[in-house]
Amino acid sequence: MSAFTLTPEQVALLPDDTDVAFYRENGYYISKEGVLPEALIDSAYDGSQRFYAGERDAVLPFDTGFSNWKAGDGDGQRNNEFVSLQKKELKALAVYPMLGAIAARLTGSASVRLLDDQLIYKPSNGANASSTITGWHADRAYWGTCSSDNLITAWVPLHSVEVNRSPLVVMAGSHRWQGTQDVRFFNNQDLAGLEEKFREQGREVRVVPMTLKKGQVSFHHGWTIHASFANTSGQPRLSYAVHLQDGENHYRPFRNAQGREIHIFDEKLCRTLPNGDPDFSDPAVFPTVWSDPA
Ligand SMILES: O=C(O)CCC(=O)C(=O)O
């Protein structure tokens, strides 16, 4: 049996044609309950605590140049990228075939690989709630050297998330807006300010929170503008964003509107192709998370 075989129970939890049409229209999808086994999430939670305590199963060749919260950086939000390359329990979650199978259905791709991942911790802070917000951004706006406009992110909370525990929120349909290539405001906590700007531009802003039960996952299109609300729940919020690339994605040289050459950190981690370009299919860095059975 290949690694990419689902049980009949898992097949029943895949998005159906209506779900796929919804995703294409709205740029997000909330999975059915129970797509991730509790033990997988609990193990990832345990791995994240070990990671924060400094334990590593593998060490990256770089320490800076990407989001890499360290003990000593303070008690606020923590954001760590490429944890799948450093801690086996998070890797197991990132490459869980069901995540890839759902992403493949939604994007209409025969295969899906990992592109990046982010472990994000937010303390609860009722006194300074906005300090726990993630600002509006589109993931794809950070990945100029990706050729694909079919990138997708699986957002996996490691516990249930209610509306006061910093759910991810999306602007429904914003993946179809034009002119969002510079929406990179991850660190701007004034959510209402940007919503207002978009409304002034005549855009229809529909903000939808991804409140999820443990074991559920939300998916958003690479161009969907999203953020997360404040955490005032009295408990920390821990989530894992698994950024996925469709099988067609590859490196392309990219310059921004000002003519500046753009590079993304992934390029430093992977092997190169014979022509010297970064290889976004390097299995050591970008493992295949789903491949349709031949
Ligand atoms: O978890 C968050 O607050 C933000 C996650 C995010 O931006 C993403 O999943 O792309």
Ligand as a Chemical Component Dictionary entry (heavy atoms), coordinates in Angstrom:
data_LIG
# 
_chem_comp.id                   LIG 
_chem_comp.type                 NON-POLYMER 
_chem_comp.pdbx_formal_charge   0 
_chem_comp.three_letter_code    LIG 
# 
loop_
_chem_comp_atom.comp_id 
_chem_comp_atom.atom_id 
_chem_comp_atom.alt_atom_id 
_chem_comp_atom.type_symbol 
_chem_comp_atom.charge 
_chem_comp_atom.model_Cartn_x 
_chem_comp_atom.model_Cartn_y 
_chem_comp_atom.model_Cartn_z 
_chem_comp_atom.pdbx_ordinal 
LIG O1 O1 O 0 -1.905 31.643 13.188 1  
LIG C1 C1 C 0 -1.871 32.832 12.872 2  
LIG O2 O2 O 0 -2.131 33.733 13.656 3  
LIG C2 C2 C 0 -1.506 33.248 11.470 4  
LIG C3 C3 C 0 -1.328 32.082 10.560 5  
LIG C4 C4 C 0 -1.194 32.479 9.136  6  
LIG O3 O3 O 0 -0.953 33.588 8.774  7  
LIG C5 C5 C 0 -1.353 31.432 8.138  8  
LIG O4 O4 O 0 -1.804 30.313 8.480  9  
LIG O5 O5 O 0 -1.057 31.673 6.953  10 
# 
loop_
_chem_comp_bond.comp_id 
_chem_comp_bond.atom_id_1 
_chem_comp_bond.atom_id_2 
_chem_comp_bond.value_order 
_chem_comp_bond.pdbx_ordinal 
LIG O1 C1 DOUB 1 
LIG C1 O2 SING 2 
LIG C1 C2 SING 3 
LIG C2 C3 SING 4 
LIG C3 C4 SING 5 
LIG C4 O3 DOUB 6 
LIG C4 C5 SING 7 
LIG C5 O4 DOUB 8 
LIG C5 O5 SING 9 
# 
